[in-house]
Amino acid sequence: MLWWLAYIALGLFTGFFAGMLGIGGGLVMVPTLTMMFAAQAGFPPNEVLHLALGTSMATILFTSLASLRAHHQHGAVLWKIVFQITPGILLGTLLGTFFAGSVPSRPLALFFTVFVCLVAAQMILNLKPKAARELPGFGGVFAVGSGIGAVSALVAIGGGSLTVPFLTWCNVRVQHAIGTSAAIGFPIAFGGSLGYIFNGWGHADLPPWSLGYVHLPAFAWLVPSSMLIAPLGARLAHRLPVATLKRLFAGILIVLAGKMMWGLFA
């Protein structure tokens, strides 16, 4: 009965760092929820990772709305790009969730861990692409959106770690790249949430109060706690050593992903 306290603590932690570093909480939520679900009775071991992915994606659906609104108020969202890339995003997220639902936990966890390590390396080394070209045409944007949506759905993130580098590479100002990426996070979360709900629908061995692969009790505590603390993280971003905290956060990501892998393979 006290697991709700753990969900609140996880929501506060991910919301704080998301607000401070501009990094979605999915990379922390997925391995942590996987371990939390595995420790509780009634959660089938073969489905804990899928439940963590679906629950994390559904949480991002609401946190992305708050982020989108804030960036829109500052005029940082390039809506033309959002509308161009959204069809590809929706297709990619749906395909990604179908693939995730059909893949066993171990190879899915391996893909997640490799992705986390790449993101952590980028954060530690502070690698940033240089503007080298312009945005491609509709076909190119559609293809890129499909790829971003598919990968984001497989690891349950809002896509910022993929969208911001792509837009920056295409000569979009950093402020606009971040704001536009925040807006793109909503269709990623929307398509991903629908996909995980659909693919988990009707599984007889899922725990009570699950909507497909979305575990509603965890979702209900994660959303308000993460949205409550995110503005505080954003305000402290200008007062704390963000570069040092980013490296610390990257180390935490690697440890959590490794512990998740150990639990699933052991």
C-alpha positions as CSV (number, residue, x, y, z in Angstrom):
1,M,0.0,0.0,0.0
2,L,3.0,2.3,0.4
3,W,4.1,2.1,-3.2
4,W,2.3,5.4,-3.9
5,L,5.0,7.1,-1.8
6,A,7.6,5.7,-4.1
7,Y,5.7,6.8,-7.2
8,I,5.5,10.4,-5.8
9,A,9.2,10.4,-5.0
10,L,10.0,9.2,-8.6
11,G,7.7,11.9,-10.0
12,L,9.4,14.6,-7.9
13,F,12.8,13.4,-9.0
14,T,12.1,13.2,-12.7
15,G,10.1,16.4,-12.8
16,F,12.9,18.4,-11.0
17,F,15.6,17.3,-13.5
18,A,13.2,17.6,-16.4
19,G,12.6,21.2,-15.5
20,M,16.2,22.0,-14.8
21,L,18.0,20.2,-17.7
22,G,15.2,20.1,-20.3
23,I,15.4,16.3,-20.3
24,G,12.3,14.1,-20.3
25,G,11.7,11.8,-17.3
26,G,11.2,8.7,-19.4
27,L,14.9,7.7,-19.2
28,V,14.6,7.6,-15.4
29,M,11.0,6.4,-15.1
30,V,11.4,3.3,-17.2
31,P,14.2,1.5,-15.4
32,T,12.9,2.7,-12.0
33,L,9.3,1.6,-12.7
34,T,10.6,-1.7,-14.0
35,M,12.3,-2.4,-10.7
36,M,9.3,-1.2,-8.7
37,F,6.8,-3.3,-10.6
38,A,9.1,-6.4,-10.4
39,A,9.2,-6.0,-6.6
40,Q,5.4,-6.0,-6.3
41,A,3.1,-9.0,-6.3
42,G,0.8,-9.5,-9.2
43,F,3.1,-8.1,-11.9
44,P,4.2,-10.8,-14.4
45,P,8.0,-10.7,-14.8
46,N,7.7,-10.8,-18.6
47,E,5.5,-7.7,-18.7
48,V,7.1,-5.3,-16.2
49,L,9.2,-3.5,-18.8
50,H,6.3,-3.1,-21.1
51,L,4.2,-1.7,-18.3
52,A,7.0,0.7,-17.4
53,L,7.3,1.9,-21.0
54,G,3.5,2.4,-21.3
55,T,3.1,4.1,-18.0
56,S,6.0,6.4,-18.6
57,M,4.7,7.3,-22.1
58,A,1.3,8.1,-20.7
59,T,2.9,10.4,-18.0
60,I,4.8,12.3,-20.7
61,L,1.4,13.0,-22.4
62,F,0.6,15.4,-19.6
63,T,4.0,16.8,-18.7
64,S,4.6,17.6,-22.4
65,L,1.5,19.8,-22.4
66,A,2.9,21.9,-19.6
67,S,6.2,22.3,-21.4
68,L,4.5,23.1,-24.7
69,R,2.4,25.8,-23.2
70,A,5.5,27.4,-21.5
71,H,7.5,27.5,-24.7
72,H,4.6,28.7,-26.8
73,Q,4.2,31.7,-24.4
74,H,7.8,32.6,-25.1
75,G,7.3,32.4,-28.9
76,A,9.8,29.5,-29.1
77,V,7.6,27.0,-31.0
78,L,7.9,26.8,-34.8
79,W,4.5,25.5,-35.5
80,K,5.1,25.0,-39.2
81,I,7.7,22.4,-38.4
82,V,5.5,20.8,-35.8
83,F,2.6,20.3,-38.3
84,Q,5.0,19.0,-40.9
85,I,6.7,16.4,-38.7
86,T,3.6,15.2,-36.7
87,P,2.2,12.8,-39.4
88,G,5.6,11.0,-39.4
89,I,5.8,11.1,-35.6
90,L,2.4,9.5,-35.2
91,L,3.2,6.7,-37.7
92,G,6.5,6.1,-36.1
93,T,5.2,5.9,-32.5
94,L,2.4,3.5,-33.4
95,L,4.9,1.2,-35.3
96,G,7.3,1.5,-32.4
97,T,4.8,0.4,-29.8
98,F,3.6,-2.5,-32.0
99,F,7.2,-3.6,-32.2
100,A,7.8,-3.1,-28.5
101,G,4.7,-5.1,-27.7
102,S,5.9,-8.1,-29.7
103,V,9.5,-8.1,-28.5
104,P,10.5,-10.0,-25.2
105,S,11.7,-7.9,-22.3
106,R,15.4,-8.8,-22.5
107,P,16.2,-7.6,-26.1
108,L,14.0,-4.6,-25.4
109,A,15.9,-3.8,-22.2
110,L,19.2,-4.2,-24.1
111,F,18.1,-1.6,-26.7
112,F,16.9,0.7,-24.0
113,T,20.3,0.5,-22.1
114,V,22.3,1.1,-25.3
115,F,20.2,4.2,-26.0
116,V,20.6,5.4,-22.4
117,C,24.4,5.0,-22.6
118,L,24.5,7.1,-25.9
119,V,22.4,9.9,-24.3
120,A,24.5,9.8,-21.2
121,A,27.7,10.0,-23.3
122,Q,26.3,13.0,-25.1
123,M,25.5,14.7,-21.9
124,I,28.9,14.0,-20.3
125,L,30.9,15.2,-23.3
126,N,28.4,18.0,-24.1
127,L,28.3,17.0,-27.8
128,K,26.3,19.4,-29.9
129,P,25.8,19.2,-33.7
130,K,26.8,22.2,-35.8
131,A,24.3,23.8,-38.2
132,A,25.2,22.2,-41.6
133,R,22.1,22.2,-43.7
134,E,18.5,23.3,-44.1
135,L,15.4,21.4,-43.2
136,P,14.5,18.8,-45.9
137,G,11.2,18.8,-47.8
138,F,8.0,17.1,-46.6
139,G,9.2,13.6,-47.5
140,G,12.4,14.0,-45.6
141,V,10.7,15.6,-42.6
142,F,8.1,12.7,-42.6
143,A,10.9,10.1,-42.7
144,V,12.8,11.7,-39.9
145,G,9.7,12.1,-37.8
146,S,8.9,8.4,-38.3
147,G,12.3,7.5,-37.0
148,I,12.2,9.8,-34.1
149,G,8.7,8.6,-33.2
150,A,9.7,4.9,-33.4
151,V,12.8,5.2,-31.2
152,S,10.9,7.5,-28.8
153,A,8.2,4.9,-28.4
154,L,10.7,2.1,-27.9
155,V,12.3,3.9,-25.0
156,A,9.3,6.0,-23.8
157,I,10.7,9.5,-24.1
158,G,9.4,12.8,-25.4
159,G,12.0,12.8,-28.2
160,G,14.0,15.8,-27.1
161,S,17.3,14.0,-27.2
162,L,16.7,13.2,-30.9
163,T,14.6,16.2,-32.1
164,V,16.8,19.0,-30.7
165,P,20.0,17.8,-32.4
166,F,18.2,17.2,-35.7
167,L,16.7,20.7,-35.7
168,T,20.0,22.3,-34.6
169,W,21.8,20.4,-37.4
170,C,19.2,21.9,-39.8
171,N,20.1,25.4,-38.9
172,V,17.3,26.1,-36.4
173,R,18.2,28.4,-33.5
174,V,18.7,26.5,-30.3
175,Q,15.9,28.3,-28.5
176,H,13.5,27.4,-31.3
177,A,14.8,23.9,-31.5
178,I,14.1,23.3,-27.8
179,G,10.7,24.9,-27.9
180,T,9.7,23.1,-31.1
181,S,10.9,19.8,-29.7
182,A,8.8,20.4,-26.6
183,A,5.7,20.8,-28.8
184,I,6.6,17.7,-30.8
185,G,6.7,15.8,-27.5
186,F,2.9,15.9,-27.3
187,P,2.2,13.9,-30.5
188,I,5.0,11.5,-29.6
189,A,3.3,10.9,-26.2
190,F,-0.2,10.8,-27.7
191,G,0.7,8.2,-30.3
192,G,2.8,6.2,-28.0
193,S,0.2,6.1,-25.2
194,L,-2.5,4.9,-27.6
195,G,-0.1,2.2,-29.0
196,Y,0.8,0.9,-25.6
197,I,-2.8,0.9,-24.4
198,F,-3.9,-1.0,-27.6
199,N,-1.0,-3.5,-27.5
200,G,-1.6,-4.4,-23.9
201,W,-5.4,-4.5,-24.2
202,G,-6.8,-7.9,-23.2
203,H,-3.7,-9.4,-21.6
204,A,-5.2,-11.5,-18.9
205,D,-2.0,-11.6,-16.7
206,L,-1.6,-7.8,-16.3
207,P,-2.1,-6.5,-12.8
208,P,-5.5,-4.9,-11.7
209,W,-6.1,-1.3,-12.7
210,S,-4.1,-1.5,-15.8
211,L,-5.3,0.1,-19.1
212,G,-3.4,-1.9,-21.5
213,Y,0.3,-1.4,-20.7
214,V,-0.5,1.7,-18.6
215,H,-0.6,1.0,-14.9
216,L,-3.1,3.6,-13.6
217,P,-2.2,3.8,-9.9
218,A,1.5,4.7,-10.8
219,F,0.3,7.0,-13.5
220,A,-2.1,8.8,-11.1
221,W,0.8,9.7,-8.7
222,L,3.5,10.4,-11.2
223,V,1.7,13.0,-13.2
224,P,0.8,15.6,-10.5
225,S,4.1,15.2,-8.6
226,S,6.3,15.6,-11.7
227,M,4.2,18.6,-13.0
228,L,4.3,20.2,-9.5
229,I,8.1,20.2,-9.2
230,A,9.2,20.9,-12.8
231,P,8.8,24.7,-12.5
232,L,11.1,24.7,-9.5
233,G,13.7,22.9,-11.4
234,A,13.4,25.4,-14.2
235,R,13.9,28.3,-11.8
236,L,16.9,26.8,-10.2
237,A,18.5,26.1,-13.6
238,H,20.1,29.6,-13.4
239,R,21.4,29.3,-9.9
240,L,22.9,25.8,-9.7
241,P,25.9,24.3,-11.6
242,V,23.8,22.7,-14.4
243,A,26.8,21.3,-16.2
244,T,27.9,19.3,-13.1
245,L,24.3,18.2,-12.4
246,K,24.0,17.1,-16.0
247,R,27.0,14.8,-15.7
248,L,25.6,13.5,-12.3
249,F,22.3,12.8,-14.0
250,A,24.0,11.0,-16.8
251,G,25.7,8.7,-14.3
252,I,22.4,8.0,-12.6
253,L,20.9,7.0,-15.9
254,I,23.6,4.5,-16.6
255,V,23.4,3.0,-13.1
256,L,19.6,2.7,-13.3
257,A,19.6,1.1,-16.7
258,G,22.4,-1.3,-15.7
259,K,20.4,-2.3,-12.5
260,M,17.3,-2.8,-14.6
261,M,19.3,-5.1,-17.0
262,W,20.7,-7.0,-14.1
263,G,17.3,-7.6,-12.6
264,L,15.8,-8.8,-15.9
265,F,18.6,-11.0,-16.9
266,A,19.3,-12.4,-13.5
